């Protein structure tokens, strides 16, 4: 089981390393870059899928060996439904934060370009950036309201 976890960890670290390499390397030969990217991603995909298959085939024994819990309540009193509800309450914040990050990137770049040309548009561009960041605040508010309903 430790070997499978090590394979999955190695594949994730390999994907991170490959991404960093492709981000910071010089872009001299684009034809070879596409081939190396394809080969690297294929290798990482094989490692990751192999680890997942290993967990599914070898790790199910550990899950089946656990003692049955009385009425679905764990040792600390948490039920499966409560755990899923808490995960579901955190999802709006996670997804809204990802959306805000995607929105702030282009808006911030465009705002900096406009401010460099016309400095008097600073206030207006700051409002646009705030509107893009507001998406994350909406997700946080929804999560807080959902957690209030759970408790």
C-alpha positions as CSV (number, residue, x, y, z in Angstrom):
1,X,0.0,0.0,0.0
2,X,2.9,2.3,0.8
3,X,4.4,1.6,-2.7
4,X,1.1,2.6,-4.3
5,X,0.9,5.9,-2.3
6,X,4.5,6.5,-3.3
7,X,3.7,6.0,-7.0
8,X,0.8,8.4,-6.8
9,X,2.9,11.0,-5.0
10,X,5.7,10.6,-7.5
11,X,3.3,11.1,-10.4
12,X,1.8,14.3,-8.9
13,X,5.2,15.7,-8.1
14,X,6.3,14.7,-11.6
15,X,3.4,16.6,-13.1
16,X,4.3,19.7,-11.0
17,X,7.9,19.4,-12.1
18,X,7.0,19.0,-15.7
19,X,4.7,22.1,-15.5
20,X,7.5,24.1,-13.9
21,X,10.0,23.0,-16.5
22,X,7.7,23.9,-19.4
23,X,7.0,27.2,-17.8
24,X,10.6,28.4,-17.2
25,X,12.5,26.7,-20.0
26,X,13.5,28.7,-23.1
27,X,11.1,28.3,-26.0
28,X,13.7,27.7,-28.8
29,X,12.3,24.7,-30.5
30,X,8.5,24.3,-30.4
31,X,8.4,21.1,-32.4
32,X,10.5,19.2,-29.9
33,X,8.6,20.8,-27.1
34,X,5.3,19.3,-28.2
35,X,6.9,15.8,-28.4
36,X,8.5,16.1,-25.0
37,X,5.3,17.4,-23.5
38,X,3.3,14.5,-24.9
39,X,5.9,11.9,-23.7
40,X,6.1,13.5,-20.2
41,X,2.4,13.7,-19.8
42,X,1.9,10.1,-21.0
43,X,4.5,8.8,-18.5
44,X,2.8,10.7,-15.7
45,X,-0.6,9.5,-16.7
46,X,0.6,5.9,-16.8
47,X,2.1,6.3,-13.3
48,X,-1.1,7.9,-11.9
49,X,-3.5,5.4,-13.5
50,X,-1.3,2.5,-12.3
51,X,-1.4,3.8,-8.8
52,X,-5.1,4.3,-8.9
53,X,-5.6,0.7,-10.2
54,X,-3.3,-0.5,-7.5
55,X,-5.3,1.2,-4.8
56,X,-8.5,-0.1,-6.2
57,X,-7.3,-3.7,-6.4
58,X,-5.1,-3.9,-3.3
59,X,-6.6,-1.2,-1.1
60,X,-10.1,-2.5,-0.9
61,X,-9.1,-5.2,1.6
62,X,-8.2,-2.4,4.1
63,X,-11.6,-0.8,3.6
64,X,-13.4,-4.0,4.0
65,X,-11.5,-4.9,7.2
66,X,-12.8,-1.9,9.2
67,X,-15.3,-2.8,11.9
68,X,-18.8,-1.8,11.2
69,X,-19.9,1.4,12.9
70,X,-23.1,1.5,14.9
71,X,-25.8,3.3,12.9
72,X,-23.3,5.1,10.7
73,X,-21.8,7.2,13.5
74,X,-18.0,7.4,13.8
75,X,-16.0,7.4,17.0
76,X,-16.2,11.2,17.4
77,X,-20.0,11.3,16.8
78,X,-19.8,12.5,13.1
79,X,-22.2,11.0,10.7
80,X,-21.6,10.5,7.0
81,X,-24.4,12.9,6.2
82,X,-22.8,15.7,8.3
83,X,-19.4,15.1,6.7
84,X,-20.9,15.4,3.2
85,X,-22.8,18.5,4.2
86,X,-19.7,20.2,5.5
87,X,-17.9,19.3,2.2
88,X,-20.8,20.6,0.2
89,X,-20.8,23.9,2.2
90,X,-17.1,24.4,1.4
91,X,-17.6,23.8,-2.3
92,X,-19.1,27.2,-3.2
93,X,-16.0,29.0,-1.7
94,X,-13.6,26.7,-3.6
95,X,-15.3,27.1,-6.9
96,X,-15.9,30.8,-6.5
97,X,-12.3,31.4,-5.6
98,X,-11.1,29.5,-8.7
99,X,-13.5,31.6,-10.8
100,X,-12.3,34.8,-9.2
101,X,-8.7,33.9,-9.9
102,X,-9.5,33.2,-13.5
103,X,-11.3,36.6,-13.7
104,X,-8.7,38.7,-11.9
105,X,-5.8,37.6,-14.1
106,X,-6.9,39.2,-17.4
107,X,-8.7,42.1,-15.7
108,X,-5.6,43.0,-13.7
109,X,-3.4,42.8,-16.8
110,X,-5.7,45.0,-18.8
111,X,-6.0,47.4,-15.9
112,X,-2.3,47.8,-15.6
113,X,-2.0,48.3,-19.4
114,X,-4.7,51.1,-19.3
115,X,-3.1,52.7,-16.2
116,X,0.3,52.8,-17.9
117,X,-1.2,54.7,-20.9
118,X,-3.7,56.9,-19.0
119,X,-3.1,57.2,-15.3
120,X,-6.4,59.0,-14.7
121,X,-8.3,55.7,-15.2
122,X,-6.9,54.2,-12.0
123,X,-10.1,54.5,-10.1
124,X,-12.3,52.9,-12.8
125,X,-9.9,50.0,-13.4
126,X,-9.8,49.4,-9.6
127,X,-13.6,49.1,-9.7
128,X,-13.4,46.5,-12.4
129,X,-10.8,44.5,-10.5
130,X,-13.0,44.7,-7.4
131,X,-16.0,43.4,-9.3
132,X,-13.9,40.4,-10.5
133,X,-12.7,39.7,-6.9
134,X,-16.3,40.0,-5.6
135,X,-17.1,36.6,-7.1
136,X,-15.0,35.0,-4.3
137,X,-16.8,37.0,-1.6
138,X,-20.2,35.7,-2.9
139,X,-19.0,32.1,-2.7
140,X,-17.8,32.8,0.9
141,X,-21.1,34.3,1.9
142,X,-23.0,31.3,0.4
143,X,-20.7,28.9,2.4
144,X,-21.3,30.8,5.6
145,X,-25.1,30.6,5.1
146,X,-24.9,26.9,4.4
147,X,-22.8,26.2,7.4
148,X,-25.3,28.2,9.5
149,X,-28.0,25.8,8.2
150,X,-26.0,22.7,9.1
151,X,-25.3,23.6,12.7
